[in-house]
Amino acid sequence: MSDTEAVKKGKGTVFVRPEFCKGCAFCIDFCPPRCLAFSREFNSKGYHYPVLVTPEDCTGCDLCGLYCPDFAIFGVRLQARAKQRPEALPAPSISAK
């Protein structure tokens, strides 16, 4: 990769709870950017669970989470996640009357 090429960063990410997954593949099938695939590992129930294989393509649309019948996966937009972090807020002032 040359110095002039831009590095592509993902707009979102997914969080997977492997032990909740039953390997139905709905998240993989309905992922618009096709950035999910089954892992090579098994969970304790014997199912392959999804993993994010191309994080730079993830948009954080959460369609994976909307289609998951077991609530084993959900997507978030990275920009929205950054806004959720509490910034340093000034201490509330108490005015004496």
N, C-alpha and C positions, 0 to 999 in steps of 0.2 A: 504494500500500500504506500502510495507516495504521500508527501507532505501536503499536497494540494487537495487530496481527497478528504471529504468530510466523514467523520465517524458518525454512523447512524445510531442514535439513542432511542430506546423504546419510550413510548408515551405512557405505558402502564406496566403492570406486573400482575401475576396471579399468586395466590396463596393456596396451598393444597394441604388437606388433612388426610394423609394416606390411609389411616385406619378407618375412616368413614367410607372410603371408596369401595364400590362393588364392581368396578371395571366395565360399566355400561357403555362407555365411549361417547356419550352424548356431548360432553364438553369438547372432545376432539373433533367430532363430526360437525358441530355447529360453530366452531371457531372461525370467524371470517378471515383473519390473516393466516390461518393454518400454522400457528406457532406452538401447538401442543402435540404431544405424542405420549404413548405409553412408556413407562420406565421399564428397565430390564429387571428391576427388583420386584418382589412381591410384598404385599402387606401381610399382616398376621392371618387374614382370612384366605389368603392364597390368590389374590387378585393383583394384576398390574395396575398401578395408579398413574395418573397423568403427570407429566413434567413439562416445564416450559423449555422447549428446545431452541427457540430463536427469540430470546428476550427483546432483541432490537425491533422485532415486528409486532410485539404485543401493544395493543392500543388501550388496554384496561377497560374494554367495553362491558365486561361482566356477563356476556352471553353464556360463558361457560358456567357461571354460578347460577344463572337463571334457569338453565336447562338441567342442572344437576339435581336428581331426585333425592340425594342423600346429603346435600349441603356440604360436600367434601371439597369444594373448590369455589373460589370467588376472585374476581378481578377488580383492580382499582386503578384509577388514573393517577399517575405519579404527581401531576400538578395538584390534583384535589387532595392527595395525601399530604403534600407539603403545606397546604392551607390548614389542615386539621391540627397541625402541631401548634401547641400553645406558644406564642411568642412571649418574650419577657414583658409582662404587663406592669405598669406602674402600681405601686401599692395604693389602695383606696385611701383617700384623705378624709379625715373626719373633721368637719368644721364645727367650731364651738359657736353657739349662738348666745 
